[in-house]
Amino acid sequence: MKNHGFVRAAAASPNLRVADCTYNLEEIIRLVEEAHEQEAQVILFPELSITGYTCGDLFFQQALLDAALASLEELVEHSTTHPMVVVVGLPLMIKDAIYNCAAIVANGKIIGITPKTFLPNYGEFYEQRWFTSSTHLSMDEIDILGEKVPIGTRLLYRHEHESHFTFVIEICEDLWAPIPPSSFGTLAGAALILNPSASNDLVGKSEYRRSLAGNQSARTISGYLYASAGYGESTTDVVYGGHCMAFENGTLLGENTRYSLEPSLVISDIDIGRLQADRRRMTTFFAPGMSSITRNFKSVQFDTHIGTLSEIKRTVDPHPFVPSERHKRNMRCEEIFAIQTHGLAKRIAHINSEKVVIGISGGLDSTLALLVCAKTFDLLGRDRKDIIAITMPGFGTTDRTYDNACELTKNLGCTLVEIPIKDACNQHFKDIGHDPEVHDVTYENTQARERTQILMNYSNMVKGIVIGTGDLSELALGWATYNGDHMSMYAVNSSVPKTLVRYLVEWVAHTSVSLKVNQILVDVLSTPVSPELLPPDEHGKIKQKTEEVVGPYELHDFFLYYMVRFGFTPGKILELAMLAFDGKYDREEILKWLRTFMWRFFSQQFKRSCMPDGPKVGSINLSPRGDWRMPSDAQAKVWLAELEELEEPS
């Protein structure tokens, strides 16, 4: 498989012995080899990992400085057998001053040296006693091990062939500074920040450290790799827990267990493509006036063989719109419901609408829309009887959905109006010369448009507005009748995906309704999704099931999220879907529905180009006035061509 913009990064905390460079090198090499076996492309070791961080005044000893340099030379020689980037820490004497440095090694070469900038001199830290800050460095190149090597804090390490693999270094306390040096490095183009650290452990400090690294990752839209000193450092006054972490745009991907007596190795697959997608969208990331700072960065190229990852070591949520943890999911539902109700309240108040009119079918979407209307009227202090729910039984209406629609409306205290549409549709078939026995798209759309006509005209009659029920997933697929259920005067569900609609209805059922309404909602939740435009089966059950026609909504919501939110290619979406739905859908089935999604998404844009107003509730919205500006006649050729290649036998 392709790597699809992932970089496999390892954060390591080896066991060490203070001032024993030979032993420490052996431990470093052992972890390098272990990381290499797991296909890591970069490995980060702690600050001063070759000597140990707690050497104290021994840093003044020439013997220790020489031993550290000799160990670095051995590591450089060893790196020829393992094609990966290795970042280690050691003290280096430059012009009679000692600098706390990170050495970046790859393919038998030292490709760069980054010295530490912010040296703590408080509490148990006295680094200014031994080291000099990078701000005093007056050169951008040094002679080391017989080679001229770039040195500085404004070095951008960039892979020659994999442009997404670009990183900068900051060391420990640099992260604690008001403006960490990595902030400028990411503005210059780095997607990864590597932090070799030696942060001791105190009560509560790990959470603060985790927060700092996570926030810097989020602020800079980057991957953040952190490796701290652990077992073996001197415990004369403090203890080092060996904290290792990996973040991606603020999200913790991996973390070790601190205080282990064994070496730690945290390996994470960081999605650089995802980070780049966010940066492309966030125009404020490249802030005005930053060019004068970022142009001072020097690009240091390196070339390591990046093999194809055998698999992506990453948990992929099959339902990206729906938090898996119940507490977070409930909080998400509460906020979305509040956004929907406040959006509708503003529209009603602005146009001074006396009533709202909604078509109620007994399905999920119209149920959610009715619940939103009820809550909105409560907020406005209005009588729910001014919510007019119209049920319009047609050729495909089943007793189950009809009964649920009627009972829900009555138990919510809204006004129920029943207007059957069979006669009107049959008259229309007669008028246009359509055979009602032919159950084609005309047969189906006639019913949808008849219902919309009723809703629109009824709302005019009662001085109200029509509340739309269609959701985000239907808009993405174009699974709506143009100028039928596609149209309304305010669409409260238009940015809520189908997978989330279900949880919103479930949340309302368990938080703010009577027992009777709860029972109705539970049955609605277990009813198959259907437009009910074709006659029921011989048992009076729903025959037309949406997901049998267009495919599973959980797959389409997954495709929608990664295509629109991050602009991923079909190939990458396929790989992620195979991880997310492993054991549920095979590759062939995912490919089939991914092709359906791509074709429908492009061909049905014309329905989104004129969609009604509705509140945005999440990171994805297909409104032509908001997040999605797409021409209605755009070609899907590029996307479909890639899918054809994926369908070919390998």
C-alpha positions in Angstrom: 0.0 0.0 0.0 1.0 3.6 -0.4 1.9 5.7 2.6 -0.6 8.3 1.6 1.2 11.1 3.4 1.8 9.3 6.7 5.1 9.5 8.6 5.8 6.8 11.1 7.5 8.5 14.0 9.1 7.0 17.2 9.7 8.7 20.5 12.1 6.7 22.6 13.3 6.9 26.2 16.2 4.5 26.7 17.6 3.3 30.0 21.0 5.0 30.5 23.9 5.5 32.9 25.0 8.9 33.8 28.2 9.9 31.9 28.6 6.3 30.4 28.5 7.2 26.7 29.4 3.7 25.5 26.5 2.1 27.4 24.1 4.8 26.4 25.0 4.4 22.7 24.3 0.7 22.9 20.9 1.4 24.3 20.2 4.0 21.7 21.2 1.6 18.9 19.1 -1.2 20.3 16.0 1.1 20.2 16.9 2.3 16.7 17.0 -1.3 15.5 13.6 -2.0 17.2 12.1 1.1 15.6 13.5 0.1 12.3 11.9 -3.3 12.5 8.6 -1.5 13.0 9.2 0.6 9.9 9.7 3.9 11.7 11.1 6.7 9.5 12.3 8.9 12.3 13.2 8.2 15.9 13.6 10.9 18.6 15.7 10.4 21.8 15.8 12.6 24.9 17.8 15.7 25.5 21.5 14.9 26.1 20.7 11.2 25.7 24.3 10.3 24.8 25.7 11.5 28.1 22.6 11.7 30.3 21.0 15.0 31.3 22.1 14.9 34.9 25.9 15.0 34.6 26.1 18.4 36.3 29.7 19.8 36.4 31.0 16.8 34.6 29.9 18.7 31.4 33.0 20.8 31.9 35.2 17.7 31.6 36.9 17.3 28.3 36.8 13.5 28.7 33.0 13.5 28.7 32.8 15.9 25.7 35.2 13.7 23.8 33.4 10.5 24.7 30.1 12.0 23.6 31.5 13.0 20.2 33.0 9.5 19.8 29.7 7.9 20.5 28.0 10.2 18.0 30.6 9.1 15.4 29.7 5.4 16.0 26.0 6.2 15.7 26.7 7.9 12.3 28.5 4.8 11.1 25.6 2.6 12.3 23.0 4.8 10.6 24.2 3.5 7.2 22.5 0.2 7.9 19.1 1.7 9.0 17.5 4.1 6.6 15.8 6.4 9.1 16.4 9.8 10.7 17.8 9.5 14.3 17.8 12.5 16.6 20.0 12.3 19.7 21.2 14.8 22.3 24.7 15.6 23.4 26.9 18.5 24.6 29.1 20.1 21.9 31.9 22.5 22.5 32.0 25.3 19.9 34.5 28.1 20.2 35.2 27.3 23.9 31.5 27.4 24.8 29.3 24.3 25.5 26.0 24.0 23.8 23.1 21.6 24.6 22.5 20.2 21.1 20.4 17.8 19.1 22.3 16.0 16.4 20.2 14.8 13.4 21.7 11.8 11.8 20.7 10.0 8.6 22.3 7.7 6.0 25.8 7.9 7.5 25.8 11.6 7.9 25.1 14.3 10.4 22.7 16.4 8.4 22.3 19.2 11.0 22.9 20.4 14.6 20.2 22.3 16.5 21.3 23.9 19.8 18.9 24.8 22.6 17.8 28.4 23.0 16.0 28.8 26.3 18.2 27.5 29.2 16.4 27.2 32.5 18.1 28.6 35.6 15.6 28.1 38.4 14.6 25.5 40.9 16.5 22.3 40.2 17.7 23.4 36.8 21.0 25.2 36.4 21.6 24.8 32.7 23.1 28.3 32.3 25.9 27.1 34.6 27.1 24.7 31.9 25.6 25.7 28.6 25.4 28.7 26.3 22.2 29.7 24.5 21.9 29.4 20.8 21.4 33.1 20.7 25.2 33.5 21.2 26.0 31.3 18.2 27.7 33.4 15.5 28.0 30.8 12.8 25.7 28.7 10.7 28.1 25.9 10.0 30.6 23.9 12.1 33.3 21.3 11.5 32.3 18.1 13.2 33.8 14.7 12.6 35.7 16.0 9.6 32.5 17.3 7.9 31.0 20.8 7.6 27.5 20.6 9.1 24.7 23.2 9.3 24.0 24.5 12.8 21.3 26.7 14.1 17.7 27.0 15.4 16.3 28.0 12.0 17.0 24.8 10.2 14.2 23.2 8.3 14.9 19.5 7.7 13.3 18.4 4.5 13.3 15.0 2.8 14.5 15.3 -0.8 11.7 13.2 -2.3 8.9 13.2 0.3 8.1 16.9 0.7 5.6 16.2 3.4 8.4 14.8 5.6 9.7 18.1 6.9 10.5 18.9 10.5 12.1 21.3 13.0 13.7 20.8 16.3 13.2 22.5 19.6 14.6 21.3 22.9 12.8 20.9 26.2 12.5 24.4 27.8 12.0 25.9 24.3 8.4 24.6 24.5 7.9 26.4 27.8 8.8 29.8 26.3 6.1 32.3 25.5 6.8 31.9 21.8 8.4 28.5 21.2 10.9 28.4 18.4 8.9 25.8 16.6 6.1 28.3 16.0 8.3 30.0 13.4 9.5 26.6 12.0 6.0 25.5 11.2 5.3 28.8 9.5 8.3 28.2 7.4 6.8 24.9 6.3 7.6 22.2 8.9 4.9 19.7 9.4 6.6 17.9 12.4 8.1 19.3 15.5 10.6 17.0 17.4 11.3 17.8 21.0 14.2 16.0 22.8 13.6 16.8 26.4 14.6 16.1 30.0 11.6 17.1 32.0 11.6 15.8 35.6 8.4 14.6 37.1 6.5 16.4 39.9 2.9 16.0 41.1 0.7 17.4 38.3 3.5 18.2 35.9 2.8 15.5 33.4 -0.7 16.9 32.7 0.7 20.4 32.2 3.5 19.0 29.9 0.9 17.1 27.9 -1.2 20.3 27.6 1.7 22.3 26.4 2.7 19.8 23.7 -0.9 19.3 22.6 -1.6 23.0 22.5 1.6 23.7 20.5 0.6 21.0 18.1 -2.9 22.5 17.7 -1.7 26.1 17.4 0.8 25.2 14.7 -1.3 22.5 13.0 1.5 20.1 13.2 2.6 16.7 14.4 4.5 17.0 17.7 6.9 14.3 18.9 8.2 14.5 22.5 10.7 12.2 24.2 12.0 12.8 27.7 14.7 11.4 29.9 13.7 8.4 32.1 15.2 5.6 34.1 18.9 5.8 34.7 19.1 9.6 35.2 20.5 10.7 38.6 17.8 10.8 41.3 19.9 12.9 43.6 17.2 15.5 43.8 14.6 14.8 41.2 13.1 11.8 39.3 12.6 11.5 35.5 9.7 9.5 34.3 10.6 9.1 30.6 7.5 10.7 29.2 7.0 10.1 25.5 4.1 11.5 23.5 3.0 12.0 19.9 0.3 14.6 18.9 -1.4 15.5 15.6 -3.1 18.9 15.5 -3.7 18.7 19.2 -4.9 15.1 19.3 -2.9 12.7 21.4 -2.0 9.7 19.1 0.3 7.8 21.5 1.8 8.0 25.0 3.8 5.7 27.1 3.5 4.7 30.8 5.8 6.8 32.9 8.2 5.5 35.6 8.9 2.2 33.7 12.1 0.5 34.5 12.2 -0.7 30.9 13.0 1.5 27.8 10.0 3.1 26.2 9.2 3.3 22.5 6.1 5.1 21.3 5.4 4.7 17.6 2.7 6.7 15.9 1.7 7.2 12.3 1.3 11.0 11.8 -1.0 12.0 9.0 0.9 14.9 7.3 -1.7 15.0 4.5 -4.3 15.8 7.1 -2.2 18.6 8.6 -1.5 20.1 5.2 -5.2 20.0 4.3 -6.0 22.1 7.4 -3.2 24.5 6.7 -4.5 25.0 3.1 -7.9 26.0 4.5 -6.8 28.2 7.4 -5.6 31.4 5.7 -4.7 32.8 9.1 -2.0 30.2 9.5 0.2 32.2 7.2 -0.1 35.4 9.2 0.8 38.8 7.6 4.3 39.9 8.4 5.7 36.5 9.0 7.6 36.2 5.7 10.5 38.4 7.1 10.9 35.8 9.9 10.4 32.6 8.0 12.6 33.5 5.1 15.6 33.3 7.5 15.1 29.5 7.7 17.6 27.4 5.9 16.4 24.2 4.2 18.5 21.2 5.0 17.8 18.3 2.7 18.2 14.7 3.6 17.5 11.5 1.7 16.5 8.3 3.5 14.8 5.4 1.8 11.1 5.6 2.9 9.7 2.2 2.3 6.0 1.4 1.8 4.3 0.9 5.2 2.9 -2.6 5.4 -0.1 -1.2 7.3 -1.1 2.1 9.0 -0.7 1.8 12.7 -3.6 4.1 13.7 -7.1 3.8 15.0 -9.6 5.2 12.5 -13.0 6.0 13.8 -15.7 4.6 11.5 -18.0 7.4 12.6 -16.0 10.6 12.5 -19.1 12.8 13.0 -20.1 10.9 16.2 -18.0 10.9 19.3 -17.5 7.3 20.5 -17.5 8.2 24.2 -21.1 8.5 25.5 -20.4 11.6 27.7 -18.8 13.5 24.8 -21.5 12.3 22.4 -24.2 13.7 24.7 -22.4 17.0 24.9 -22.1 17.1 21.1 -25.8 16.4 20.8 -26.8 19.1 23.3 -24.7 21.7 21.5 -26.0 20.8 18.0 -29.6 20.8 19.2 -29.0 24.3 20.7 -27.5 25.5 17.5 -30.5 24.2 15.5 -33.1 25.7 17.8 -31.4 29.1 18.1 -31.0 29.3 14.4 -34.7 28.6 13.8 -35.6 31.0 16.6 -33.8 33.8 14.9 -35.4 33.1 11.6 -38.9 33.0 13.1 -38.4 36.2 15.1 -36.8 38.0 12.1 -39.7 37.5 9.7 -42.3 37.5 12.5 -43.7 34.2 11.4 -46.8 33.2 13.2 -46.5 29.5 12.6 -44.2 26.8 11.2 -45.3 24.0 8.9 -43.5 20.7 8.7 -44.1 17.5 6.8 -44.0 14.6 9.3 -43.4 11.1 8.0 -42.5 9.0 11.0 -38.9 8.8 9.7 -35.7 10.0 11.5 -35.2 13.3 9.7 -38.7 14.7 10.1 -38.8 13.5 13.6 -35.6 15.5 14.5 -36.9 18.6 12.7 -40.2 18.4 14.7 -38.3 18.1 17.9 -36.2 21.1 17.0 -39.4 23.1 16.3 -40.9 22.1 19.6 -37.9 23.2 21.5 -37.6 26.4 19.5 -41.2 27.3 20.4 -40.5 26.7 24.0 -37.5 29.1 23.8 -39.7 31.7 22.2 -42.4 31.2 24.8 -44.9 30.3 22.0 -47.7 27.7 22.0 -46.7 24.4 20.3 -50.1 24.3 18.7 -48.7 26.8 16.2 -46.4 24.1 14.9 -48.4 22.5 12.2 -47.3 19.0 11.4 -48.8 17.7 8.2 -48.9 14.0 7.5 -49.4 13.2 3.8 -49.9 9.4 3.3 -49.1 8.2 -0.2 -48.6 5.0 -2.1 -45.7 3.8 0.1 -46.8 4.9 3.5 -46.9 2.1 6.1 -49.0 1.9 9.1 -46.0 1.9 11.4 -44.6 5.3 10.1 -48.0 6.8 9.8 -48.9 5.9 13.4 -45.6 7.2 14.7 -46.0 10.5 12.9 -49.5 11.1 14.2 -48.7 10.0 17.8 -45.5 12.0 18.0 -47.2 15.1 16.9 -50.1 14.7 19.3 -47.9 13.9 22.3 -45.7 16.9 21.6 -48.7 19.2 21.7 -48.4 20.2 18.1 -51.2 20.6 15.6 -51.7 17.5 13.3 -53.1 17.9 9.8 -53.7 15.0 7.5 -53.7 15.5 3.8 -53.6 12.3 1.7 -51.9 12.7 -1.7 -52.9 9.6 -3.7 -55.8 11.2 -5.5 -53.8 14.4 -6.3 -50.9 12.2 -7.7 -53.2 10.1 -9.7 -54.8 13.2 -11.2 -51.3 14.4 -12.0 -50.3 11.1 -13.7 -53.5 11.5 -15.8 -52.6 15.1 -16.7 -49.1 14.3 -17.9 -50.0 10.9 -19.4 -47.9 8.8 -17.0 -48.9 5.2 -16.3 -49.2 4.8 -12.5 -48.2 1.2 -12.8 -44.8 2.2 -13.9 -42.9 2.8 -10.6 -40.1 5.0 -12.0 -38.5 8.2 -11.0 -41.6 10.2 -12.2 -43.8 8.0 -10.0 -41.6 8.7 -7.0 -40.9 12.4 -7.6 -44.6 13.3 -8.2 -45.3 12.3 -4.6 -42.4 14.3 -3.2 -43.3 17.4 -5.2 -47.0 17.1 -4.3 -46.1 17.1 -0.7 -43.8 20.1 -1.1 -46.6 22.0 -2.9 -49.0 21.2 0.0 -46.5 22.4 2.6 -45.6 25.6 0.7 -49.2 26.6 0.0 -50.4 25.6 3.5 -47.7 27.8 5.1 -48.8 30.7 3.0 -52.4 30.2 4.1 -51.5 30.2 7.8 -48.7 32.9 7.5 -46.0 30.4 8.4 -42.8 29.0 7.0 -41.9 25.5 5.9 -39.2 23.8 7.9 -37.0 21.5 5.9 -36.2 18.0 7.1 -33.4 16.8 4.8 -30.0 16.1 6.2 -26.3 16.6 5.2 -25.9 13.0 4.0 -28.9 13.3 1.6 -27.5 16.6 0.3 -24.1 15.0 -0.3 -25.7 12.2 -2.3 -28.4 14.3 -3.9 -30.9 11.8 -2.4 -33.7 14.3 -2.6 -36.3 15.3 -5.2 -35.3 18.6 -6.8 -37.9 21.2 -5.8 -39.5 18.4 -3.7 -38.2 17.5 -0.3 -35.1 19.3 -1.5 -36.7 22.6 -0.9 -38.0 24.5 2.2 -37.9 27.9 3.8 -35.4 27.0 6.6 -33.6 23.7 6.7 -32.7 22.8 10.3 -31.0 19.5 9.5 -29.0 20.6 6.5 -25.6 20.2 8.1 -26.4 17.2 10.3 -25.1 13.9 8.8 -27.4 10.9 8.9 -25.2 9.0 11.4 -25.6 11.9 13.8 -29.3 12.4 13.3 -29.9 9.0 14.9 -27.9 9.9 18.0 -29.6 13.3 18.3 -33.1 11.7 18.3 -31.8 9.2 20.8 -30.4 11.9 23.0 -33.7 13.8 23.0 -35.5 10.6 23.8 -33.5 10.1 26.9 -33.2 13.6 28.2 -36.2 15.9 27.7 -39.4 14.1 26.7 -42.3 12.2 28.3 -42.3 8.4 28.6 -44.9 8.2 25.8 -42.8 10.3 23.4 -39.7 8.3 24.4 -41.5 5.1 23.4 -42.4 6.6 20.0 -38.9 7.9 19.4 -37.4 4.5 20.2 -39.6 2.9 17.6 -38.7 5.6 15.0 -35.0 4.8 15.7 -35.6 1.2 14.8 -37.5 1.9 11.6 -35.5 1.3 8.3 -34.6 4.5 6.5 -36.9 4.9 3.5 -38.6 7.7 1.4 -41.6 5.4 1.3 -42.4 6.3 -2.3 -42.9 2.7 -3.5 -45.8 0.5 -2.3 -45.1 -1.7 0.8 -44.6 -5.4 0.5 -47.3 -8.0 0.8 -47.1 -7.8 4.6 -47.5 -4.0 4.6 -43.8 -3.5 5.6 -41.4 -1.0 4.1 -40.2 -2.3 0.8 -38.0 0.6 -0.4 -35.0 0.8 1.9 -32.6 3.7 1.1 -29.4 2.0 2.1 -30.1 -0.9 -0.2 -30.1 1.5 -3.1 -27.4 4.1 -2.4 -25.4 2.2 0.2 -24.8 2.3 3.9 -25.0 5.9 5.3 -22.1 5.2 7.7 -19.9 4.6 4.7 -21.1 7.6 2.9 -20.7 9.8 5.9 -17.1 8.5 6.3 -16.4 9.2 2.6 -17.9 12.7 2.9 -15.9 13.6 6.0 -12.5 12.7 4.5 -13.2 14.1 1.0 -14.7 17.5 2.0 -12.9 18.1 5.3 -9.4 17.1 4.2 -9.5 16.7 0.4 -8.2 13.2 0.6 -7.8 11.1 -2.6 -10.1 8.2 -3.2 -7.1 5.9 -2.6 -6.4 7.3 0.8 -10.1 7.3 1.7 -10.3 3.6 0.7 -7.3 2.7 2.9 -8.7 4.5 5.9 -12.2 3.0 5.4 -10.6 -0.5 5.3 -9.0 0.2 8.7 -12.2 1.7 10.1 -14.6 -0.9 8.9 -12.3 -3.9 9.1 -14.5 -7.0 9.6 -17.7 -5.3 8.6 -17.2 -4.4 4.9 -14.6 -5.9 2.6 -12.5 -3.9 0.1 -14.8 -4.7 -2.9 -17.9 -3.5 -1.1 -16.2 -0.3 0.1 -14.9 0.4 -3.4 -18.4 -0.1 -4.8 -20.0 2.4 -2.5 -17.1 4.8 -2.8 -17.6 4.9 -6.5 -21.3 5.5 -6.0 -20.5 8.3 -3.6 -18.1 10.0 -6.0 -20.5 9.8 -8.9 -23.5 11.1 -7.0 -21.5 13.8 -5.2 -20.4 15.4 -8.4 -23.5 14.8 -10.5 -25.9 16.2 -7.8 -24.2 19.5 -7.0 -26.9 21.4 -8.8 -29.3 20.5 -5.9 -26.8 22.0 -3.4 -26.3 25.2 -5.5 -29.8 26.4 -4.6 -30.3 24.8 -1.2 -32.3 26.8 1.4 -30.8 28.5 4.5 -29.9 26.4 7.5 -27.6 26.5 10.5 -24.1 25.1 10.3 -23.5 22.8 13.2 -20.1 21.1 12.5 -16.9 21.2 10.5 -18.7 20.3 7.3 -21.5 22.2 5.6 -22.4 22.0 1.9 -24.1 25.4 1.6 -23.1 27.3 -1.5 -23.0 30.4 0.7 -20.6 28.9 3.2 -18.1 26.1 3.2 -18.6 24.5 -0.2 -18.2 26.5 -3.4 -18.4 24.0 -6.3 -19.6 24.4 -9.9 -22.7 22.3 -10.7 -21.0 21.0 -13.9 -17.6 19.9 -12.5 -16.3 16.7 -13.8 -15.6 13.6 -11.6 -13.2 12.2 -14.1 -10.0 12.5 -12.0 -11.6 10.8 -8.9 -13.3 8.1 -10.9 -10.2 7.3 -12.8 -8.3 6.7 -9.6 -11.1 4.4 -8.4 -10.8 2.5 -11.7 -7.1 1.9 -11.0 -7.9 0.8 -7.5 -10.4 -1.7 -8.9 -7.9 -3.3 -11.1 -6.2 -6.5 -9.8 -2.8 -5.8 -8.4 
